[in-house]
Amino acid sequence: MNIIQIDFDTLKKDSWSEQEQKNVKLIIDFVQNLMNNHNFDYVTETFSNQVYKQHNRSIPDGLPALIEYVKNFAKSNPDYTYDVKHVYADGDYVIFHSHATINAKHRGNEHKGLNIIDTWRIQDGQIAEHWDALQPMDGFMRTYNLLTGGKIRNGNGVY
């Protein structure tokens, strides 16, 4: 399988401060290993000591819950990946605009998968909070979101 690589040098902006660059690199490492490499042991060892407040209401609070959620999803969809198109950094916030696909053959096809905006807040060099907004790009993903998106699993709210 050809694994998508998130390339910092291609995505970085000259206007980012040194701290913003560190924050972006932290999130790239996190997302690359969680969403693309499916290296759940690495993510657990590297990031699990962090307080992680989840604002996606379909996922329980805490990093272990997120890892378990993605692990179960990737078990059924082993080609699941995130293709990061744009990265924005603003102080303690890092925003990814990505195209997630389930099947390798759908990579690059903007009519398949999910259009996703993820926002993370970094505090003291650790991932503290996460928000996302998802736009399903095809009938399968619209149905999947409809069937799985209804149960609220944390009380943090979406804002």
Buried (B, 14 or more C-beta within 10 A) or exposed (E): EEEBEBEBEEBBEEEBEEEBBBBBEBBBBBBBBBBBBBEBEBBBEBBEEBEBBBBBBBBBBBBEBBBBBBBEBBEEEEBBBBBBEEBBBEEBBBBBBBBBBBBBEBBEEEEBBBBBBBBBBBEEEBBBBBBBEBEBBBEBBEEBBEEEEEEEBBEBEEE
